[in-house]
Amino acid sequence: MSGDAYPVTPDGRYFVVRGRLWRRSNPGLPEVERAALVSALMAARRAVGVALRADDKASLAKARAEVDRAKVALGERGPVWWQDGAPDLNRHLVANTPYAGWMREQDKAP
């Protein structure tokens, strides 16, 4: 999932998929570091698929932990990457957040 393919909140913190907010990667990460983390994330996601198909619970747990580590390092999970004290609304329904008005305007746009 890329925030570029979905509406992005005006502050750049979230993108919206099916009415739910998803935290974007930290825009302050150096490009080389971000690319390495995305590569690690994709490898971990592939490992999840392999473990699921093999019904290998130990490998699945390891692969899911690797996905989580990459997402935390990217800033998509764990501590927020912004510094203004705003709460983390990751996975909240946009209609139940301060972004609700903005989303209604997006829905009206041609």
N, C-alpha and C positions, 0 to 999 in steps of 0.2 A: 504494500500500500504506500502510495506517495501522496503527501499533502498537496502536490501540484495538480493532481487529478480531481480533487475535491475542494469545496469551499474552505478557505483558510480564514480564521478569525482575524479581525483587523490588527490585533497585537501580535499575530504570527505564532501564537502558542499552540493552537489546535487546528486540526482539520475536521470536517464533519462528514460522517458516513452514516446514512440511514438515520439521521436525527441524533446521532451520538457524537460527542467530542472525543477526539483521540489526540494525545499529546504529540507534538512534532519533535523531531530531533533538535538538539541544541544548535542554534545557528552560529554559535561562537566556536564550535569545534574546527580546528584546522582541517582543510580538505583532505589531506593525506590521512589523518587520523580517522576522519569520518568514513572515508572509503575503506580503510582497513576494518573498521567496526562493522560496516554494512556487509563486507565480504564474510566476516566471521559469523554474522547473524544469518546470512543465507546458507552458509555451510551447516550451522547448527539446525536450521529449519529442515534442511535436507536430511540430516541425521535423525531428526524426529520422525520423518516419514519412513526412513529405513527401519528404525526401531519399531514403529507401529506395524509395518508389514511383516516384520519378523516376530512380532509379539514378544519382544525382548524388553521386559520391564526395567531392568537395570540400565540398559543403554538408553531407554526412553527417558528415564529420570535424569541421566547425565546430559542428554541432548537438550532437554527442557531447561535445565540449569544453565547451560551454555547460551541458550536463547535469552534467558533472563539477564545474564551477565552482559551480553551485548546490548540489550535494550536499555539497561541501566547506564552503561557507559555512553550510549548515544543520547541519553537524557529523556528517553521516552517513558521510562519508569524510574522509580526511586525519587530522590530529592529533586525538586524543580530546579530548572536552570535560570529562571529569572530571579531578580533580586528585590522586587518591590513589595514582597510580602503577600501578594495575591495568592489565594488558595489554589490547590490543584483540583481541577474539575475533570480530569481524565476519566473517560468512560461515562460521564454524566449525560443525561439527555439534555440536549441544548435548550429545549423548551423550559427546563427547570433551572436555568443559569442566567447570569447577567447578559449572555449572548443571545437571548431569545429574540429581542427586538431586531438585532442585526440579522438574525437568521430569517425572520419574517420578511425583511427587506430583500434578502437574497432570493427568497422564494418568489417574490414579485418581479424580479428582474427578468428581462426577455431572454 
